Amino acid sequence: MYVDTSIIAYLFDRVFGEFNFIRHPVVLMGDYILWFEKRFYQSSVIRGIWLAVSLVAVVFSLSCGVQYLLSEWLHPTLQILVSGIIGSVTIASKMLYDSVKDIIVNPQDINYLVSRDTKHLSASDIHRAAIETYAENLSDGVIAPFLYLLIFGIPGAFVYKSINTLDSMVGYKNKRYEKFGKFSARLDDIANYIPARITAILITLVMPKNKNSVKNIPLYRFYRYGRRHDSPNAGHPIAAMALSLGIKLGGPASYFGKIKKKAWFGEGRESITENDITRALSFQRRFNILFLLCSGLLLWV
């Protein structure tokens, strides 16, 4: 396991965030997807498989090459440090936190975070969307890449990001991507299956409870609501956050001018306030404490 590398990666991201002076690897992955789609698109599952396999193969080969060169060229201590810095670009903890916190001051920025129609959202709807985004992306943007980096090193984290990028760009159930993006969507479901549930458990464990929270939330309680989501994974951290805050997330939302009936997650208030966003973001501080304690234990052992 790449314990030292993953710890450095997480801490580096928490302190420094994104590298704005370079073209982010995820952007480069997106460029490849756009190029492939422009040249080879067909409404075909097979063509979609070729897209996913080719991108994953390229990313795996390059990241394995980087990891090999670091091991050959650098002293072991420097190798761990550089690997951690490289690995940090796959984790988006600081960016996610800052983006959601910004909604409290600039609610109009919600259109950068969600795919639903935002023009006619009420204040409560904006707050709900921000919390849903935060909970869901704790898995996709923080816990999942960290786990893959911890277990498989740089190749694992970057391959995961390639799969996640594929899903975010072509994994839609619409006329254009229903077949072309089907394999990418299923691949993402598999890659996020365990991380999503670990994220939900972490939220249940570390979130502060108050009079509005559901009392004595069992670790499996989130599953009751989470399985109602269209995605086999996204609903679990959302449900865990809703139960911890004592609010309801989800519900009907407008996409491309049409209302989509979505399930409700959690129990409690449907009216969401700025304070609920602040409470949701408190997960970060508590998780950091847990992370440091566990990291210290792993390093000591």
Phi, psi and omega in degrees: 000145184263066187294307183301316181298314183291324178296313178299318181300313181295313182294321179297317179294319181298326183274314190253336180071213185287152174271097184283349184268000177232161175282117187298139179305325179296323177296319178296321176298318178297321177299319179296316180299316179297318179297314181297316181297319180295322185271325193233009184300135166214151175284075189214135176296319181299316180295324176293325176296318179299320177301307184296314182296318181294317179295313180299320180296317179296313181295318179298314181297313181295317182290325174295321177297317178298314181296322179294315181297321178297320180290332182274325189263335189247151171299145183310319180294315179293327178298316179298317182295311181294320178298321179295319179295317178296316180296334183296337181288347178272349182254136185237038184296309182294316181297317179297312180300311182295322182294318180288321178298326180298334182296332179297321182270320184236076183301336180293342180286358180300334181293343176277345187257335187233159180264350180287164176292132186245353188300321186248022179289140173282170178301317179297319179296321179296315180296320179297314181298321180296317181291319177300315179299316180298312182297313182296318184279350169300326177283304185294321188259347185233293188293313182299306180298326178297315181296318180292326175292319180299318186272318188245000180077197183306315179301319180298315182293318182285325175296318177301315181297326178294319179294316180295323178292320176303313182296320183290339183256327183231358185275050182248148177267070175228180187301320184285321190250359183305319178265314185298325183258005185298314182295319179298318180296317180292322178298319178293322177301317180293314183296330183261000186302307181284314179303322181297320181284325174296319178299316180298319179294318179298318178299315180298322184284318192258343182292137178293139179258143176222192186296339181271347182284156173287124185290143174049059181289115175295154182299333182267359186299325182299331184296327181303320180267322185301327182288351178282346182289151177300325178275142178288352185238317191300328185291337186291309176294328178296314179296319179297320179292317180299315180295321181292326182271348183071038181227172174252129174249170182085215182090172182303142179212155182264131176230121179053041175084002180238136179284127177253126179281109180249152181291157172269145179238126177100184182222136178133214185290144171266340178275118186252136184246172176300324180298328178293324175297315179300318179294321177297318180293341178296344175305322185300312181296316181291322177293322179301319178297314178298319181299314181295321178296314180293321179297316178299320179294317180296319180291324181292319180291000000 
